Amino acid sequence: MKSVLFTTAEYASVSNDGKLSISGIFDSIQSNAFPATAPRMMLVAQFKAMPEESGEIFDMRFQLANIDGEMLVDLSTAGEVPASELGLSVLMNQVVTLNNLSFETPGAYEFRVLLDGELAATLPFAVVEVKKPKNTV
């Protein structure tokens, strides 16, 4: 199984027939006060499994680390590769909602997704401090 897509978005969903919809892809947030809070963001991952992987059980882990390697988010789930239709590869979608995610400081962060303990994809993420103009009230 390999990663095909890994991103952050304002919204994502998977329809009953497996279609993935993504809206508002972004790779940073801006704030003039810290800690900064992202009220809602979604991690969106898509994986491709080969026909011979059908039925395999896998562990999936989503992580967020700061520049020092400190883990801020560490979520895990398990799944099973669905049966392959017509002997073709299978796309699997995973959407994880993160509510009120807090960033203590501006800087570089990294989202990671691991499959069975192996790093499958990384996503750099920036938290940017925006200075208020001095002449504002």
C-alpha positions in Angstrom: 0.0 0.0 0.0 1.3 3.4 -0.9 0.3 7.0 -0.2 -1.2 8.8 -3.1 -2.4 12.0 -1.4 -1.8 13.7 2.0 -3.0 17.2 2.7 -4.8 19.5 5.1 -8.1 21.1 4.2 -11.0 23.1 5.5 -13.4 20.4 4.6 -13.4 16.9 3.1 -15.8 14.1 2.8 -16.1 10.6 1.3 -19.4 9.7 -0.5 -21.2 6.4 -0.1 -19.7 5.3 -3.3 -16.1 6.2 -2.2 -15.7 9.6 -4.0 -13.4 11.9 -2.1 -14.3 15.6 -2.1 -11.8 18.2 -0.7 -12.4 22.0 -0.3 -10.0 24.7 1.0 -6.5 23.0 0.8 -4.0 24.9 2.9 -0.5 24.4 4.3 -0.3 27.2 6.9 -2.2 29.3 9.3 -1.6 32.9 10.3 -2.2 34.4 13.7 -1.3 37.6 15.6 -1.7 36.0 19.0 -0.3 32.8 20.5 -1.1 30.2 21.3 -2.9 30.1 18.0 -5.9 27.8 17.6 -7.1 26.3 14.4 -10.9 25.8 15.1 -11.3 23.0 12.6 -9.0 21.4 10.1 -9.0 18.1 8.3 -6.2 15.7 7.4 -7.0 14.0 4.2 -5.1 10.9 3.1 -5.6 8.6 0.1 -3.8 5.3 -0.3 -3.5 2.8 -3.2 -3.5 -0.9 -2.4 -2.6 -3.6 -5.0 -5.0 -6.5 -5.6 -2.8 -8.9 -3.7 -3.1 -6.8 -0.6 -6.9 -7.4 -0.4 -8.0 -8.5 3.1 -4.8 -7.4 4.8 -5.2 -5.7 8.2 -3.1 -2.5 8.7 -2.5 0.0 11.5 -2.6 3.7 10.5 -1.2 6.5 12.6 -1.6 10.3 12.1 0.9 12.5 13.9 1.8 16.2 14.2 5.2 17.2 15.5 6.9 20.6 16.1 10.3 21.5 14.8 11.9 20.0 17.9 10.2 16.6 17.3 7.7 17.0 20.1 4.5 15.1 19.3 1.4 17.3 19.5 -1.1 14.9 17.9 -0.8 11.1 17.8 -4.0 9.3 16.6 -4.2 5.7 15.5 -6.7 3.5 13.9 -6.8 0.1 12.2 -8.3 -1.0 8.9 -8.6 -3.7 6.4 -7.8 -3.4 2.7 -11.1 -4.0 0.8 -11.5 -6.7 -1.8 -10.3 -5.7 -5.3 -12.9 -5.5 -8.0 -11.8 -7.1 -11.3 -8.2 -7.6 -10.0 -7.5 -3.8 -10.0 -5.9 -1.6 -7.4 -8.1 -0.1 -4.7 -8.1 3.5 -3.5 -8.7 4.0 0.2 -9.7 7.4 1.7 -9.1 8.6 5.2 -10.4 11.9 6.6 -9.5 12.9 10.2 -11.1 16.0 11.7 -9.0 18.0 14.2 -10.9 20.5 16.3 -9.4 23.4 18.3 -5.8 22.4 17.5 -3.5 24.7 19.4 -0.1 25.9 18.3 2.0 27.4 21.1 4.5 29.2 18.9 4.9 30.2 15.3 7.2 28.0 13.3 7.6 24.9 11.2 5.5 21.8 12.0 5.1 18.4 10.2 2.1 16.1 9.8 3.0 12.5 9.3 1.0 9.4 8.4 2.4 5.9 9.3 1.3 2.6 8.0 2.2 -0.4 10.1 4.8 1.7 11.9 6.5 2.8 8.6 6.5 6.5 7.5 4.1 6.7 4.5 3.9 10.4 3.9 4.8 13.8 5.5 3.3 17.2 5.1 5.2 20.4 6.1 2.9 22.9 7.9 3.7 26.5 8.9 2.3 28.6 11.6 3.0 32.2 10.8 2.9 35.2 13.2 1.3 38.2 11.6 2.2 41.5 13.2 -0.5 44.1 13.8 0.2 47.5 12.3 1.3 49.9 15.0 -1.3 52.5 14.1 -4.3 50.3 14.7 -6.6 50.4 17.7 
